Amino acid sequence: MLKWAIIFFLISLVAGFFGFTGISEATAGIAKFLFVVFIVLTVLVIVLGLAGISAL
């Protein structure tokens, strides 16, 4: 998930550099969403791991 967030962030940077602001904003939004999902899932797995509950 983090890999995809980084990929969309890089696409956003390249699109912004070349002046495609609409594409840049869209991919930045996707990157932000994926990063938030990654953080939530990471925290959830850490909490479940500390509680001794198997996530699988």
Residue frames as a rotation matrix with the C-alpha (Angstrom) as fourth column:
MET 1
0.573 0.820 0.000 0.00
0.820 -0.573 0.000 0.00
0.000 0.000 -1.000 0.00
LEU 2
0.453 -0.493 -0.743 2.82
0.118 -0.793 0.598 2.38
-0.884 -0.358 -0.301 0.85
LYS 3
-0.579 -0.681 0.448 4.46
0.495 0.143 0.857 1.50
-0.648 0.718 0.255 -2.47
TRP 4
-0.092 0.639 0.764 1.35
0.970 -0.117 0.215 2.64
0.226 0.760 -0.609 -4.36
ALA 5
0.795 0.349 -0.496 1.14
0.503 -0.836 0.218 5.85
-0.339 -0.423 -0.840 -2.32
ILE 6
-0.028 -0.899 -0.437 4.75
0.098 -0.437 0.894 6.66
-0.995 -0.018 0.101 -3.24
ILE 7
-0.611 -0.158 0.776 4.10
0.742 0.227 0.630 5.86
-0.276 0.961 -0.021 -6.92
PHE 8
0.377 0.829 0.412 1.07
0.896 -0.439 0.062 8.17
0.233 0.345 -0.909 -7.05
PHE 9
0.658 -0.226 -0.718 3.05
0.274 -0.816 0.508 10.88
-0.701 -0.532 -0.476 -5.24
LEU 10
-0.440 -0.898 0.005 5.82
0.265 -0.124 0.956 10.66
-0.858 0.422 0.293 -7.83
ILE 11
-0.340 0.429 0.837 3.28
0.935 0.055 0.351 10.80
0.104 0.902 -0.419 -10.67
SER 12
0.721 0.644 -0.254 1.82
0.683 -0.723 0.107 13.89
-0.114 -0.250 -0.961 -9.03
LEU 13
0.239 -0.730 -0.640 5.23
0.145 -0.625 0.767 15.55
-0.960 -0.276 -0.044 -8.85
VAL 14
-0.705 -0.524 0.478 6.02
0.502 0.107 0.858 14.82
-0.501 0.845 0.187 -12.49
ALA 15
0.002 0.800 0.600 2.58
0.972 -0.142 0.186 15.97
0.234 0.583 -0.778 -13.66
GLY 16
0.762 0.254 -0.596 2.93
0.481 -0.838 0.257 19.17
-0.435 -0.482 -0.761 -11.63
PHE 17
-0.190 -0.933 -0.306 6.37
0.242 -0.346 0.907 19.81
-0.952 0.098 0.291 -13.08
PHE 18
-0.827 -0.125 0.548 5.02
0.547 0.048 0.836 19.58
-0.131 0.991 0.029 -16.62
GLY 19
-0.904 0.423 -0.061 1.99
-0.425 -0.905 0.032 21.77
-0.042 0.055 0.998 -15.83
PHE 20
-0.377 0.807 -0.454 -0.76
0.036 0.502 0.864 19.16
0.925 0.310 -0.218 -15.68
THR 21
-0.777 -0.017 0.629 -2.31
-0.573 -0.393 -0.719 20.56
0.259 -0.919 0.296 -12.53
GLY 22
0.278 0.958 0.076 -5.57
-0.933 0.251 0.256 18.58
0.226 -0.142 0.964 -12.74
ILE 23
0.539 -0.176 -0.824 -3.76
-0.004 0.977 -0.211 15.26
0.843 0.117 0.526 -12.96
SER 24
-0.555 -0.830 0.057 -1.33
0.002 -0.070 -0.998 16.40
0.832 -0.554 0.040 -10.27
GLU 25
-0.461 0.464 0.756 -4.13
-0.873 -0.387 -0.295 17.24
0.156 -0.797 0.584 -7.83
ALA 26
0.607 0.746 -0.275 -5.97
-0.704 0.665 0.250 13.98
0.369 0.042 0.928 -8.53
THR 27
0.331 -0.548 -0.768 -2.93
0.203 0.836 -0.509 11.78
0.922 0.012 0.388 -8.02
ALA 28
-0.717 -0.542 0.438 -1.94
-0.271 -0.362 -0.892 13.73
0.642 -0.759 0.113 -4.91
GLY 29
-0.009 0.821 0.571 -5.39
-0.991 -0.085 0.106 13.05
0.136 -0.565 0.814 -3.48
ILE 30
0.758 0.229 -0.611 -5.08
-0.267 0.963 0.030 9.35
0.595 0.140 0.791 -4.25
ALA 31
-0.193 -0.925 -0.328 -1.61
0.173 0.297 -0.939 9.27
0.966 -0.238 0.103 -2.67
LYS 32
-0.614 0.026 0.789 -2.93
-0.695 -0.492 -0.525 10.96
0.375 -0.870 0.320 0.50
PHE 33
0.457 0.876 0.152 -5.82
-0.870 0.405 0.281 8.51
0.184 -0.261 0.948 0.74
LEU 34
0.613 -0.278 -0.740 -3.57
0.035 0.945 -0.326 5.47
0.789 0.174 0.589 0.29
PHE 35
-0.509 -0.850 0.135 -1.11
-0.057 -0.123 -0.991 6.81
0.859 -0.512 0.014 2.86
VAL 36
-0.304 0.492 0.816 -3.89
-0.938 -0.304 -0.166 7.28
0.167 -0.816 0.554 5.43
VAL 37
0.771 0.576 -0.271 -5.17
-0.546 0.817 0.185 3.75
0.328 0.005 0.945 4.79
PHE 38
0.173 -0.810 -0.560 -1.60
0.157 0.584 -0.797 2.45
0.972 0.050 0.228 5.20
ILE 39
-0.678 -0.436 0.592 -1.17
-0.440 -0.406 -0.801 4.28
0.590 -0.803 0.083 8.53
VAL 40
0.150 0.824 0.547 -4.54
-0.986 0.082 0.147 3.04
0.077 -0.561 0.824 9.86
LEU 41
0.817 0.159 -0.554 -3.78
-0.231 0.971 -0.062 -0.56
0.528 0.178 0.830 8.91
THR 42
-0.176 -0.962 -0.210 -0.28
0.073 0.200 -0.977 -0.34
0.982 -0.187 0.035 10.38
VAL 43
-0.581 0.023 0.814 -1.57
-0.749 -0.407 -0.523 0.99
0.319 -0.913 0.253 13.69
LEU 44
0.514 0.850 0.113 -4.29
-0.846 0.480 0.233 -1.67
0.144 -0.215 0.966 13.73
VAL 45
0.592 -0.364 -0.718 -1.79
0.056 0.908 -0.415 -4.48
0.804 0.206 0.558 13.20
ILE 46
-0.532 -0.819 0.216 0.54
-0.134 -0.171 -0.976 -3.07
0.836 -0.548 -0.019 15.87
VAL 47
-0.279 0.510 0.814 -2.29
-0.953 -0.254 -0.167 -2.81
0.122 -0.822 0.556 18.40
LEU 48
0.782 0.590 -0.202 -3.51
-0.573 0.807 0.141 -6.32
0.246 0.006 0.969 17.62
GLY 49
0.236 -0.790 -0.565 0.04
0.101 0.599 -0.795 -7.62
0.966 0.131 0.221 17.85
LEU 50
-0.684 -0.485 0.546 0.57
-0.428 -0.339 -0.838 -6.03
0.591 -0.806 0.024 21.25
ALA 51
0.041 0.801 0.597 -2.76
-0.998 0.064 -0.018 -7.41
-0.052 -0.595 0.802 22.43
GLY 52
-0.703 -0.430 0.566 -1.72
-0.442 0.888 0.126 -10.89
-0.557 -0.162 -0.815 21.34
ILE 53
0.364 0.885 0.291 -4.54
-0.094 0.345 -0.934 -11.29
-0.927 0.313 0.209 18.83
SER 54
-0.601 -0.560 0.571 -3.70
0.470 0.329 0.819 -12.81
-0.646 0.761 0.065 15.47
ALA 55
-0.318 0.451 -0.834 -4.81
-0.600 -0.777 -0.191 -10.53
-0.734 0.440 0.518 12.61
LEU 56
-0.533 0.143 -0.834 -5.10
-0.725 0.430 0.538 -13.50
0.435 0.891 -0.125 10.29
